[in-house]
Amino acid sequence: MAEPVAPDPSTGEAPRAAREPVRLTIPELSLVVLIGASSSGKSTFARRHFLPTEVLSSDACRALVSDDENSLDATGDAFEVLHAIAAKRLARGRLTVVDATNVQPEARRPLVALARAHYVQPVAIVFDLPEKLCQERSRQRPDRDFGAHVIRRQAMALRRSLRGLAGEGFRQVHVLHSPDEAGTAVVERQRLRCNRTDLGGPFDIIGDVHGCFDELVTLLQTLGYGVAMTAGENAHPGFDVQPPEGRRAVFLGDLVDRGPRSPDVLRLVMPMAAAGTALVVVGNHDDKLRRKLAGRDVQLTHGLAETLAQLEPESPAFKEQVATFIDGLTSHYVLDGGRLVVAHAGMKAEMQGRATGRVRDFALYGETTGEIDEFGLPVRLNWAADYRDKAMVVYGHTPVPAARWVNNTIDVDTGCVFGGRLTALRYPEKELVSVPAARVYYAPARPLVSTTTPAGSGADAGASETPARDPQLLDAGDVLGRHVVETRLHHSVTIREEQSAAALEVMSRFAADPRWLIYLPPTMSPGETSRQPGLLEHPAEALAYYRREGLAQVVCEEKHMGSRAVLVVCRTPDVARRRFGVEVDGDDIHGGTAAGICHTRTGRHFFEDRALERAVLTRVAAAVERAGLWGELETDWLCLDAELMPWSVKAQALLQEQYAAVGAAARAALPTALDALAQAAARSNDGADGGAAALLARYQTRLVDAERFVAAYRRYCWPVHSLADLKLAPFHLLASEGAVHVGRDHVWHMETLARLAAVDPELFLATPYKVVSLADDASMQDAIAWWEALTLRGGEGIVVKPLDVVARGRRGLLQPAIKCRGREYLRIIYGPEYTEPEQLERLRQRSLAAKRSLALREFALGMEGLHRLVEGAPLYRVHECVFGVLALESEPVDPRL
């Protein structure tokens, strides 16, 4: 047995080695206030336990404003600076430590208020050291010339207020009584329960269950979860739930009340939470049950009486388990690196990742106006209408007829207990899965279907809300300034303020009716620059890119000599009215036609002649009918990506003012110059390699290049007098009712759209393509030979795409398409003489990084907009993506790439 260690006779304390160090636990995000008389060791302690950037010293702030950290007359200004910096740090979610004496309540009061304003906990670390020790330390500091009375007053003020710190609002108070405690103390940062940014999913986020056990089991099974009954206690079964590989369920609270089997819901969910296969946030009904089980006086309303009756035959142990489980639930979770937030009633941006009573209250109930509606329900503020943060918020609480997106939030409480549906959002897929209720279990206070858009946080069933914005109403505030658009393919896409301003100018002055603008196509990157003689682009580089990324197959499609066109085609005018909100008839020429729209890649009407546009769309709709696609796709509208030929039908002015002008000038001037140079060479005695002869040869080459330039652009031109002069080559069936066709490979798209050419070959052109195996060199050589033959006879080139529309490689999302243009087509782009060796070598220095990044971001935005449309998102949610593509087009990327 070890001998007891005698205490130090001078202090009465055990030797340091014999004592356990004091452990100070503080929340990872909090405002730490150091409290103690001058020279009590606060600054030394702060340097030891916190980063220099985390510590805000009143002395340092005095020096900032006065160049003297001991200048007491600068104290007021110094604390203004300190409080301002602390506010900025807390707003950004950074732990902040205030190093000042803070011994008086009036000095601490603004710090507690600051913590509350930013939804963080104030923590006090008190240095209650002997006054004599502080006096001795102060005398050893030559920079401190104030008298002993100052420290005496500070020590007295500290002793008077020490017991009242908790009453002032400090959630944690740690007191250090001796130099040894202060010197050996260990600070442990405690992770907030709501912080699960380390969990990236995938998740299945389930709305309010409210005791609807059968529907919950059906939904879980639909999502791929295995649900098996096991032996339980007191003749009650238990449940074993096995999730699909890698997935995790997230419950948004309100597991209980109103429905028929609240105890069974708890029996199913609690083991999932314990096993880590589910996360659960607390709902207001859950919390009310907890308080009742704890003996609190609560009203037995809104279904609580039914839950208590169902719990009556349960054992006391089970009720205790339920109370403990609910008591351990957090208000919300921040997940996936901060990209996803889940809460019962929602969560404002400034509250995310915080843990205070106000945050919990908002998560449970939302925010009220203080008014009561005609049903006796509180009127709630529409927090989601003003939400603009990058994190997607998924919530419930307010029953809505169908899951509803507002800005970057979605309400998935679809009122199962009221006879609606039980809904889950699959993340990151953003796919909604729901099952219908077997019946109405509980009559809502008001009908579930509301004339308002329930976008905010509601209270109990049918809680009243302020009228939400019209889903078809666009607001410049949604898109102006810097903003971030979350996409399911490429995470977040940032739109800079100057890009937004440029896009708004184009959209407001030139674009078609935004109700038709559901998609803008992305830019397309070329392949890596070829090193083959005389060539800037070659298919080998594009094929090698996809092979390096591990793809097995690609599709090579002929690149048509036309202009990009997007067509939204409705089967009837009524479809246009019902699906897109556009009132049109046969005579309408404003904002669309009876059958839809044909627009450019920048959102402008493709045809100035609306009659011609209507004729094109009518022919397309008729071909879709004859090909049987309306019925096969179960749709009455569709969106096509296509090339419309000839190029001259859209680029006539460009041809006349730019290309034709260059060709005409060259062909007029160069022959005269050649005559003069030929005469000069004849008179010259320099020989064949002399100056005049060399210059003559150079100009002869320039004339040949000019002739090739003219021949190249002429292939893209023919007269257009009527519909009969047009050719339409659709290559991607983007979307139809209920589906974005990214899950179909490119062969399906090509073969499906070729059926239109089969029934109407006068208008439609089927796009030739080849499927290439990247593991087979012969298959790759065949594709290259096809490109060579195609471009040799004047074709533009090919586009190389992954077989799947969306493909991922070693580093994430791959380029959706890579263009490989022919030598003569590039003469139009880079100029008549670009193939001369010195010009070609200069052009080989081009950089593709910016173009490739732009292509990926625009592709992600385009697909996101279509997904939102198909999922029933309001127009402003769809238009956010369309606007983003147009905004990114203002990036300073070489337009020739």
Disulfide bonds with the S-S distance in Angstrom:
none
